[in-house]
Amino acid sequence: MFRLWGRMFKDNKLLSDTVICNSKEDTRTHKVMEALTDICYEFDLEKPIWLDSNVRDFQRHAKTRFYKDSFIEQIAFDYLEIQIIEED
């Protein structure tokens, strides 16, 4: 089972969170991208742009934060954080 936790924060307070589960046989990258799409759909957000800093953080820690510079539209929160909480 693969599970990705998505959380939105504003002023260091949790606004909302969700966990996306995926049991398909697929690559880690595909599972992350699919889960991020599901998280954005659930939170009614556009998909963020992966900056180099996001890729580095995610590779090192299985966790990254998307700030306003990762979104094209204005966001009503400070950042979106995703974190892998379980891998096969």
Contacts in CASP RR format, 6 or more apart in sequence:
PFRMAT RR
TARGET T0000
AUTHOR 0000-0000-0000
METHOD contacts of the structure
MODEL  1
MFRLWGRMFKDNKLLSDTVICNSKEDTRTHKVMEALTDICYEFDLEKPIW
LDSNVRDFQRHAKTRFYKDSFIEQIAFDYLEIQIIEED
1 21 0 8 1.000
1 22 0 8 1.000
1 23 0 8 1.000
1 86 0 8 1.000
1 88 0 8 1.000
2 21 0 8 1.000
2 22 0 8 1.000
2 23 0 8 1.000
2 28 0 8 1.000
2 31 0 8 1.000
2 35 0 8 1.000
2 84 0 8 1.000
2 86 0 8 1.000
2 87 0 8 1.000
2 88 0 8 1.000
3 19 0 8 1.000
3 20 0 8 1.000
3 21 0 8 1.000
3 22 0 8 1.000
3 84 0 8 1.000
3 85 0 8 1.000
3 86 0 8 1.000
4 19 0 8 1.000
4 20 0 8 1.000
4 22 0 8 1.000
4 31 0 8 1.000
4 32 0 8 1.000
4 35 0 8 1.000
4 36 0 8 1.000
4 39 0 8 1.000
4 82 0 8 1.000
4 83 0 8 1.000
4 84 0 8 1.000
4 85 0 8 1.000
5 17 0 8 1.000
5 18 0 8 1.000
5 19 0 8 1.000
5 82 0 8 1.000
5 83 0 8 1.000
5 84 0 8 1.000
5 85 0 8 1.000
6 17 0 8 1.000
6 18 0 8 1.000
6 19 0 8 1.000
6 20 0 8 1.000
6 39 0 8 1.000
6 80 0 8 1.000
6 81 0 8 1.000
6 82 0 8 1.000
6 83 0 8 1.000
7 14 0 8 1.000
7 16 0 8 1.000
7 17 0 8 1.000
7 80 0 8 1.000
7 81 0 8 1.000
7 82 0 8 1.000
7 83 0 8 1.000
8 14 0 8 1.000
8 15 0 8 1.000
8 16 0 8 1.000
8 17 0 8 1.000
8 43 0 8 1.000
8 77 0 8 1.000
8 79 0 8 1.000
8 80 0 8 1.000
8 81 0 8 1.000
9 15 0 8 1.000
9 77 0 8 1.000
9 78 0 8 1.000
9 79 0 8 1.000
9 80 0 8 1.000
9 81 0 8 1.000
10 76 0 8 1.000
10 77 0 8 1.000
10 78 0 8 1.000
11 78 0 8 1.000
12 78 0 8 1.000
15 77 0 8 1.000
16 43 0 8 1.000
18 39 0 8 1.000
18 42 0 8 1.000
18 43 0 8 1.000
19 85 0 8 1.000
20 35 0 8 1.000
20 38 0 8 1.000
20 39 0 8 1.000
22 31 0 8 1.000
22 34 0 8 1.000
22 35 0 8 1.000
24 31 0 8 1.000
26 34 0 8 1.000
28 87 0 8 1.000
32 58 0 8 1.000
32 82 0 8 1.000
32 84 0 8 1.000
35 82 0 8 1.000
36 47 0 8 1.000
36 48 0 8 1.000
36 82 0 8 1.000
37 47 0 8 1.000
39 45 0 8 1.000
39 80 0 8 1.000
39 82 0 8 1.000
40 46 0 8 1.000
40 47 0 8 1.000
40 48 0 8 1.000
43 80 0 8 1.000
45 71 0 8 1.000
45 75 0 8 1.000
45 80 0 8 1.000
46 71 0 8 1.000
46 72 0 8 1.000
46 73 0 8 1.000
48 54 0 8 1.000
48 66 0 8 1.000
48 70 0 8 1.000
48 71 0 8 1.000
48 80 0 8 1.000
49 70 0 8 1.000
49 71 0 8 1.000
49 72 0 8 1.000
50 70 0 8 1.000
51 69 0 8 1.000
51 70 0 8 1.000
53 64 0 8 1.000
54 64 0 8 1.000
54 65 0 8 1.000
54 66 0 8 1.000
54 70 0 8 1.000
55 64 0 8 1.000
57 63 0 8 1.000
57 64 0 8 1.000
57 65 0 8 1.000
58 64 0 8 1.000
58 82 0 8 1.000
62 83 0 8 1.000
62 84 0 8 1.000
62 87 0 8 1.000
63 81 0 8 1.000
63 82 0 8 1.000
63 83 0 8 1.000
63 84 0 8 1.000
64 81 0 8 1.000
64 82 0 8 1.000
65 79 0 8 1.000
65 80 0 8 1.000
65 81 0 8 1.000
66 79 0 8 1.000
66 80 0 8 1.000
66 81 0 8 1.000
66 82 0 8 1.000
67 78 0 8 1.000
67 79 0 8 1.000
68 74 0 8 1.000
68 75 0 8 1.000
68 78 0 8 1.000
68 79 0 8 1.000
70 80 0 8 1.000
END
